[in-house]
Amino acid sequence: MPDPLGDLSYTWPFLAAVVLGYLLGSIPFGLVLTRLAGLGDIRTIGSGNIGATNVLRTGRKALAALTLLLDGGKGAAAVLVAANFGPDIAVLAGGGALVGHLFPVWLKFAGGKGVATFLGVMLAIAWPVGLLACLTWLVVAALFRFSSLAALIAVAASPAVAWWLADPQRTELATFMAVLVFIRHHANIRRLLRGEEPRIGQAGDPKAQES
């Protein structure tokens, strides 16, 4: 990685990777798709989140699935495009994409919770790590029926798996992204500790079911 205070002629590609990754990640597909479908502003529905889980509350399963794919796809796209310019660029673009999804400038920095984008970035930058994260989510969700718990365990395990299957640089990326996802799930974590987090398919406060 370059010294962020170094020669701008050397560091500008790295800065550009972060900015372009951020802009790609900040595209609010859940909001765009629901508006195009005539469903209004997704932020006024359910939990108010722009992710696929809240889009599903509109009753449009296909729209929710498309949101999930696009939120993951933008993370993967940022990495894959940037990878043409080197692994350092790819890592920075992937991190920028997740930050953009979580804190999009267009929505006053109130974005989604980042799980789909996290998985998209990991699948693109270290596909075995991303694949194991996806499998972990599925297994934990099937066993315990908590979407948020499944997401948190899958994300938390990724840095260790990256250390085993990838390299220190991609491990650092997985760790950075995991910390951000945990921060965005702070309310879910509190409800899990209190035993108040609804299980998958259980009725309850929409905000308590968002992951």
Sequence and secondary structure as in RCSB ss.txt:
>XXXX:A:sequence
MPDPLGDLSYTWPFLAAVVLGYLLGSIPFGLVLTRLAGLGDIRTIGSGNIGATNVLRTGRKALAALTLLLDGGKG
AAAVLVAANFGPDIAVLAGGGALVGHLFPVWLKFAGGKGVATFLGVMLAIAWPVGLLACLTWLVVAALFRFSSLA
ALIAVAASPAVAWWLADPQRTELATFMAVLVFIRHHANIRRLLRGEEPRIGQAGDPKAQES
>XXXX:A:secstr
   TTS HHHHHHHHHHHHHHHHHHT  HHHHHHHHTT   GGGSTT   SHHHHHTTT HHHHHHHHHHHHHHH
HHHHHHHGGG HHHHHHHHHHHHHHHHS GGGTT     HHHHHHHHHHH HHHHHHHHHHHHHHHHHH  HHHH
HHHHHHHHHHHHHHHS HHHHHHHHHHHHHHHHHTHHHHHHHHHT    TT  S HHHH  
